[in-house]
Amino acid sequence: MKKIKDFEKVIEFAPDAMVIINSLGVIEYVNLQAEKIFAYKRENLIGKQIEILVPDRFTKNHEKLRSSYFSSPHVRQMGAGIKLFGKRSDGSEFPVEISLSPIEKEGLVAAAIRDISEKVKLNERFENLLESAPDAIVIVNKKGIIEIINLQTEKLFGFERNELIGQPVEILMPNRFKENHPGHREGFFLNPHVRPMGSGIKLFGKRKDGSEFPIEISLSPIEKEGLVAAAIRDVTEKFLNNYLINKTKQLEDFAYITSHNLRSPVSNLTSLVHFYKIEETEAGKELLFNKFELTVDKLGETLNNLMDVLIIQQGANTVKSNINFESVFKKTVANLEFYIKENNAEITIDFSEAPTIQYSKIYLESIFLNLLSNALKYSSPQRRPIIQIKTSLVGDKTQLTITDNGLGIDLKKHGEKIFGLNKIFHKHPEAKGVGLFITKAQVDSMGGQITVESEVDKGTSFIIIF
């Protein structure tokens, strides 16, 4: 017992309560902290069964567990996930964590007991805050497994809590995002940081019934625990409001464009009809009739262009599929083969960073055709046309850049009308001022953005962020 006496000297003033028992469950030693947390005098514990410190509802089962432990003694760390309680001398209970360490040569076991009442109170306060949060809260570990959710998550996604705990977080995502999400998640855990809501990323959640809805997500790392908390907000109402605002603006723009582009030819037709009525010579009437035909043709062309834009704005061709940029490029080159050879153009491509995209095939082919044909059409006669086409990743978006060394555009003069209908900036027999207008309408309808950088007699770059 000398070793035990030496051991007692070490543990007497330990911060945790220490209780040493023998194989019969009899207490042989307690330290000062054990007296404090259980509110017993030492002499009232020594020689008593350990169950004196266990709530009555656990005593029978505890005797079985104790016998089982002594048949195969081993170290058991604190925080093993078991909810344990101690009982004070006045019968009151309190939550504890217990680690067990066998002293095998002596046939004893040392129990380190920690009062975790404050920790439990903090956890309860955290749980109360979590449950009362207006947003859905989902806490996941580094492997993307859901560990904690709140009531709002159940309401928002239509799952019961036990259906989500232990599942991959991808269960809450539309199928089209599941493949890439693990990579994004791993990247976040490599550099965890707070990401507030409204960061401009279009996100969607998926309910239990498979229906989708627009969401905003903020991310907050819980670094000590190796977890991340995601606050998820349903923004369906905001999404619909923005959609209606955009549609209203599109209609206003369309009305303005229609009025602006039809006013001149209609006015011209009215004048021609008036002059035709008062013209007396057949030759004069024939001349006016020819002009009348040209004006009608122009008016028909303008109406067709406006109808094309209206169809784009209605989203008739916005079905997305996985498209390879190089295959679209090859198709465009095949369509423009004569112009490329005629201009002796050099075209370089680099799709290595972003080889594919989920997009409308019809729109992407149209965008390539319009921008590449413009680069050829408005090349400089002073030098061989060089066109560079490159894709890159900007955050989680794909960027397409098409650069040429052509005539360039005076953006100070024409910058505000660069994407206007029937706007022409260089003399060319095939110039109609429609291509860029259509391209912008297509990019806008898919939620993207197109910008231009240009310098006169140096060249032009069109940058599209999808």
QUITAWO-V172714 format. One record per residue. N is the residue number from 1. SS is DSSP state (alpha for helix, beta for strand, coil for the rest). OMEGA is omega in degrees with one decimal (* if undefined). D_FIRST is the distance of its C-alpha to the first C-alpha in whole Angstrom. Layout:
BEGIN
N&SS&OMEGA&D_FIRST + N&SS&OMEGA&D_FIRST
END
This chain:
BEGIN
1&coil&-179.6&0 + 2&alpha&-179.4&4 + 3&alpha&178.9&5 + 4&alpha&178.8&5 + 5&alpha&177.5&6 + 6&alpha&-180.0&9 + 7&alpha&179.9&10 + 8&alpha&-180.0&11 + 9&alpha&-178.5&13 + 10&alpha&-169.7&15 + 11&alpha&-176.4&15 + 12&coil&-176.4&16 + 13&coil&177.0&20 + 14&coil&-178.6&20 + 15&coil&177.2&24 + 16&coil&173.3&22 + 17&beta&178.7&21 + 18&beta&179.3&17 + 19&beta&178.7&16 + 20&beta&-179.6&13 + 21&beta&176.2&13 + 22&beta&-174.4&12 + 23&coil&177.6&15 + 24&coil&179.4&17 + 25&coil&-179.2&17 + 26&beta&-179.9&16 + 27&beta&178.7&14 + 28&beta&-179.6&11 + 29&beta&168.2&12 + 30&beta&178.3&15 + 31&coil&-175.5&16 + 32&alpha&-178.2&20 + 33&alpha&177.0&22 + 34&alpha&176.5&21 + 35&alpha&-176.1&22 + 36&alpha&-171.9&25 + 37&alpha&179.3&26 + 38&alpha&177.9&25 + 39&coil&175.3&27 + 40&coil&165.7&24 + 41&coil&-177.2&22 + 42&alpha&-176.3&19 + 43&alpha&178.4&19 + 44&alpha&179.6&21 + 45&coil&-178.2&19 + 46&coil&178.9&15 + 47&coil&178.7&16 + 48&coil&174.6&19 + 49&beta&-178.5&20 + 50&alpha&-178.0&20 + 51&alpha&174.5&24 + 52&alpha&-179.0&24 + 53&alpha&-176.5&24 + 54&coil&176.3&27 + 55&coil&-173.8&30 + 56&alpha&-175.4&32 + 57&alpha&-178.3&34 + 58&alpha&-168.2&31 + 59&alpha&-178.3&29 + 60&alpha&-178.3&30 + 61&alpha&-178.5&30 + 62&alpha&179.1&27 + 63&alpha&178.0&25 + 64&alpha&-179.5&27 + 65&alpha&179.7&26 + 66&alpha&179.5&22 + 67&alpha&-179.9&23 + 68&alpha&-178.7&25 + 69&alpha&-177.9&22 + 70&alpha&176.1&19 + 71&alpha&178.1&22 + 72&coil&-175.4&22 + 73&coil&179.8&20 + 74&coil&178.6&21 + 75&coil&174.6&21 + 76&beta&-175.7&24 + 77&coil&172.3&25 + 78&coil&176.4&27 + 79&coil&-178.1&31 + 80&coil&176.6&31 + 81&coil&179.9&34 + 82&coil&177.3&32 + 83&coil&-176.8&33 + 84&beta&179.5&30 + 85&beta&173.7&30 + 86&beta&179.6&28 + 87&beta&179.5&29 + 88&coil&-179.5&29 + 89&coil&179.3&28 + 90&coil&178.0&32 + 91&coil&179.3&32 + 92&coil&-177.4&34 + 93&beta&176.0&33 + 94&beta&-178.1&32 + 95&beta&-178.9&32 + 96&beta&165.3&29 + 97&beta&-175.7&28 + 98&beta&169.3&24 + 99&beta&-178.5&22 + 100&beta&178.6&20 + 101&beta&-179.6&17 + 102&beta&170.3&15 + 103&beta&-162.8&12 + 104&alpha&-177.3&13 + 105&alpha&-178.7&11 + 106&alpha&-177.4&8 + 107&coil&-177.5&11 + 108&beta&171.8&11 + 109&beta&178.0&14 + 110&beta&177.7&14 + 111&beta&172.8&18 + 112&beta&-172.7&20 + 113&beta&-177.5&23 + 114&beta&175.4&26 + 115&beta&-177.3&29 + 116&coil&-179.1&32 + 117&alpha&-179.0&35 + 118&alpha&178.7&37 + 119&alpha&179.7&36 + 120&alpha&177.8&38 + 121&alpha&177.9&40 + 122&alpha&178.9&42 + 123&alpha&178.9&42 + 124&alpha&177.7&44 + 125&alpha&177.9&46 + 126&alpha&179.8&46 + 127&alpha&178.4&47 + 128&alpha&177.4&50 + 129&alpha&-179.3&51 + 130&alpha&-176.8&51 + 131&alpha&-178.0&53 + 132&alpha&-179.4&56 + 133&coil&-180.0&57 + 134&coil&179.2&60 + 135&coil&171.8&60 + 136&beta&177.8&58 + 137&beta&177.9&55 + 138&beta&179.9&53 + 139&beta&-177.3&50 + 140&beta&176.2&50 + 141&beta&-175.5&47 + 142&coil&179.9&48 + 143&coil&179.0&49 + 144&coil&179.8&51 + 145&beta&-179.3&50 + 146&beta&179.9&50 + 147&beta&-177.4&47 + 148&beta&168.9&48 + 149&beta&176.4&52 + 150&coil&-176.6&53 + 151&alpha&-178.1&56 + 152&alpha&176.7&58 + 153&alpha&177.7&58 + 154&alpha&-178.5&58 + 155&alpha&-173.4&61 + 156&alpha&-174.1&63 + 157&alpha&175.7&62 + 158&coil&177.1&62 + 159&coil&166.0&59 + 160&coil&-177.1&56 + 161&alpha&-177.0&53 + 162&alpha&176.9&51 + 163&alpha&-177.0&54 + 164&alpha&-178.4&53 + 165&coil&179.9&49 + 166&coil&179.4&48 + 167&coil&173.9&52 + 168&beta&-177.7&53 + 169&alpha&179.5&55 + 170&alpha&177.3&58 + 171&alpha&-177.8&59 + 172&alpha&-175.5&60 + 173&coil&171.7&63 + 174&coil&-174.9&66 + 175&alpha&-174.7&66 + 176&alpha&-179.6&68 + 177&alpha&-171.3&66 + 178&alpha&-174.8&63 + 179&alpha&-175.2&63 + 180&alpha&-172.7&63 + 181&alpha&179.4&61 + 182&alpha&177.7&57 + 183&alpha&177.5&59 + 184&alpha&-178.7&59 + 185&alpha&179.6&56 + 186&alpha&177.3&54 + 187&alpha&179.0&56 + 188&alpha&-178.3&55 + 189&alpha&175.2&52 + 190&alpha&179.2&52 + 191&coil&-175.7&54 + 192&coil&-179.7&53 + 193&coil&177.9&55 + 194&coil&174.9&56 + 195&beta&-176.4&60 + 196&coil&175.8&62 + 197&coil&176.0&64 + 198&coil&-178.1&67 + 199&coil&174.6&67 + 200&coil&-179.8&70 + 201&coil&177.9&69 + 202&coil&-176.4&70 + 203&beta&179.4&67 + 204&beta&173.9&67 + 205&beta&178.6&65 + 206&beta&178.6&65 + 207&coil&179.2&65 + 208&coil&-178.5&63 + 209&coil&176.9&67 + 210&coil&179.4&68 + 211&coil&-177.6&70 + 212&beta&175.9&70 + 213&beta&-178.9&70 + 214&beta&-178.1&70 + 215&beta&166.2&67 + 216&beta&-177.0&65 + 217&beta&168.9&62 + 218&beta&-179.1&60 + 219&beta&178.6&56 + 220&beta&179.9&53 + 221&beta&170.7&50 + 222&beta&-163.2&47 + 223&alpha&-177.8&46 + 224&alpha&-178.8&42 + 225&alpha&-176.9&42 + 226&coil&-177.3&44 + 227&beta&171.0&47 + 228&beta&178.5&50 + 229&beta&178.0&52 + 230&beta&173.4&55 + 231&beta&-171.7&58 + 232&beta&-177.2&60 + 233&beta&175.4&64 + 234&beta&-177.9&67 + 235&coil&179.9&70 + 236&alpha&-178.2&72 + 237&alpha&178.1&74 + 238&alpha&179.7&74 + 239&alpha&-179.4&75 + 240&alpha&177.9&78 + 241&alpha&178.5&79 + 242&alpha&179.5&79 + 243&alpha&-179.6&81 + 244&alpha&177.9&84 + 245&alpha&179.9&84 + 246&alpha&179.6&84 + 247&alpha&178.5&87 + 248&alpha&178.9&89 + 249&alpha&178.3&89 + 250&alpha&179.4&90 + 251&alpha&178.0&93 + 252&alpha&178.9&94 + 253&alpha&-178.8&94 + 254&alpha&179.1&96 + 255&alpha&179.8&98 + 256&alpha&-178.9&99 + 257&alpha&-179.8&99 + 258&alpha&179.8&102 + 259&alpha&-176.5&104 + 260&alpha&-173.3&104 + 261&alpha&177.7&105 + 262&alpha&-175.7&107 + 263&alpha&-175.8&109 + 264&alpha&-179.4&111 + 265&alpha&178.7&112 + 266&alpha&177.4&113 + 267&alpha&179.4&115 + 268&alpha&178.5&117 + 269&alpha&179.5&118 + 270&alpha&179.7&119 + 271&alpha&-179.4&121 + 272&alpha&178.3&122 + 273&alpha&179.1&124 + 274&alpha&-179.5&125 + 275&alpha&179.8&127 + 276&alpha&-178.6&128 + 277&alpha&-175.3&130 + 278&alpha&178.7&132 + 279&coil&-174.5&132 + 280&coil&-175.8&136 + 281&coil&178.4&136 + 282&alpha&-179.6&135 + 283&alpha&179.4&133 + 284&alpha&179.1&131 + 285&alpha&179.3&130 + 286&alpha&178.4&129 + 287&alpha&179.1&127 + 288&alpha&179.5&125 + 289&alpha&176.9&124 + 290&alpha&177.7&123 + 291&alpha&177.8&121 + 292&alpha&178.6&120 + 293&alpha&179.2&119 + 294&alpha&-179.9&116 + 295&alpha&178.3&115 + 296&alpha&177.7&114 + 297&alpha&179.8&112 + 298&alpha&179.0&110 + 299&alpha&177.8&110 + 300&alpha&178.8&109 + 301&alpha&179.1&106 + 302&alpha&179.0&105 + 303&alpha&178.2&104 + 304&alpha&179.0&103 + 305&alpha&178.7&100 + 306&alpha&177.3&99 + 307&alpha&177.4&99 + 308&alpha&-179.6&96 + 309&alpha&178.9&94 + 310&alpha&177.6&94 + 311&alpha&178.2&93 + 312&alpha&-177.5&90 + 313&alpha&176.7&89 + 314&coil&176.6&89 + 315&coil&-176.3&87 + 316&coil&-176.4&89 + 317&coil&-173.4&87 + 318&coil&175.6&84 + 319&coil&-175.5&82 + 320&beta&172.4&79 + 321&beta&179.3&78 + 322&beta&-173.4&76 + 323&beta&175.4&79 + 324&beta&-177.5&79 + 325&alpha&-176.0&81 + 326&alpha&179.6&82 + 327&alpha&176.2&84 + 328&alpha&178.4&85 + 329&alpha&-179.3&86 + 330&alpha&178.2&88 + 331&alpha&179.2&90 + 332&alpha&179.2&91 + 333&alpha&178.9&92 + 334&alpha&179.4&94 + 335&alpha&-176.4&96 + 336&coil&-173.5&97 + 337&alpha&-178.7&98 + 338&alpha&-178.4&101 + 339&alpha&-179.9&100 + 340&alpha&179.2&98 + 341&alpha&-179.3&100 + 342&alpha&-178.8&103 + 343&alpha&-177.5&101 + 344&coil&-173.6&99 + 345&coil&173.9&96 + 346&beta&-178.3&93 + 347&beta&176.1&90 + 348&beta&-179.6&86 + 349&beta&174.7&83 + 350&beta&179.3&79 + 351&coil&-171.6&77 + 352&coil&-175.8&74 + 353&coil&179.3&72 + 354&coil&-174.4&73 + 355&coil&-176.9&75 + 356&beta&179.0&75 + 357&beta&171.3&75 + 358&beta&-172.2&76 + 359&beta&173.5&79 + 360&beta&-178.5&83 + 361&alpha&-179.4&84 + 362&alpha&-177.8&88 + 363&alpha&-177.3&87 + 364&alpha&177.0&85 + 365&alpha&178.6&88 + 366&alpha&179.6&90 + 367&alpha&178.5&88 + 368&alpha&-177.1&88 + 369&alpha&-179.0&92 + 370&alpha&-174.9&93 + 371&alpha&180.0&91 + 372&alpha&178.6&92 + 373&alpha&176.0&96 + 374&alpha&179.9&96 + 375&alpha&177.6&94 + 376&alpha&-175.5&97 + 377&alpha&-175.6&100 + 378&coil&175.0&99 + 379&coil&-178.8&99 + 380&coil&177.2&100 + 381&coil&-176.2&104 + 382&coil&-175.4&103 + 383&coil&178.8&100 + 384&coil&179.1&98 + 385&coil&174.6&96 + 386&beta&-177.6&92 + 387&beta&179.7&90 + 388&beta&-179.6&86 + 389&beta&-174.0&84 + 390&beta&170.8&80 + 391&beta&178.8&77 + 392&beta&177.6&74 + 393&beta&176.3&71 + 394&beta&-171.8&71 + 395&coil&177.7&68 + 396&coil&-179.8&68 + 397&beta&178.0&72 + 398&beta&179.4&74 + 399&beta&174.9&77 + 400&beta&179.4&80 + 401&beta&176.2&82 + 402&beta&-173.9&86 + 403&beta&176.0&87 + 404&beta&178.2&91 + 405&coil&-173.9&93 + 406&coil&-173.4&96 + 407&coil&-177.7&98 + 408&coil&-178.6&96 + 409&coil&176.3&96 + 410&coil&-175.4&97 + 411&alpha&176.7&94 + 412&alpha&-177.6&95 + 413&alpha&-170.7&98 + 414&alpha&-171.7&97 + 415&alpha&-175.4&93 + 416&alpha&-177.7&94 + 417&alpha&-174.8&96 + 418&coil&-178.9&94 + 419&coil&180.0&93 + 420&coil&178.5&96 + 421&coil&178.7&99 + 422&coil&177.4&102 + 423&coil&-177.4&101 + 424&coil&-175.1&102 + 425&coil&176.4&101 + 426&coil&177.5&103 + 427&coil&176.4&107 + 428&coil&-176.2&106 + 429&coil&-178.4&108 + 430&coil&-178.3&105 + 431&coil&179.4&104 + 432&coil&179.5&103 + 433&coil&-177.3&100 + 434&coil&-172.1&99 + 435&alpha&-178.2&96 + 436&alpha&177.6&93 + 437&alpha&178.9&94 + 438&alpha&-178.7&93 + 439&alpha&-179.9&90 + 440&alpha&179.3&89 + 441&alpha&179.5&89 + 442&alpha&-180.0&87 + 443&alpha&-179.6&84 + 444&alpha&-176.3&84 + 445&alpha&179.3&84 + 446&coil&176.8&81 + 447&coil&-179.5&79 + 448&coil&-178.0&80 + 449&beta&176.5&81 + 450&beta&177.2&84 + 451&beta&-178.4&85 + 452&beta&170.9&87 + 453&beta&-175.9&87 + 454&beta&176.2&91 + 455&beta&-176.4&93 + 456&coil&179.1&97 + 457&coil&176.0&98 + 458&coil&-179.7&94 + 459&beta&-173.0&93 + 460&beta&172.6&91 + 461&beta&170.9&87 + 462&beta&-177.9&86 + 463&beta&178.8&83 + 464&beta&171.7&82 + 465&beta&-174.9&78 + 466&coil&*&78
END
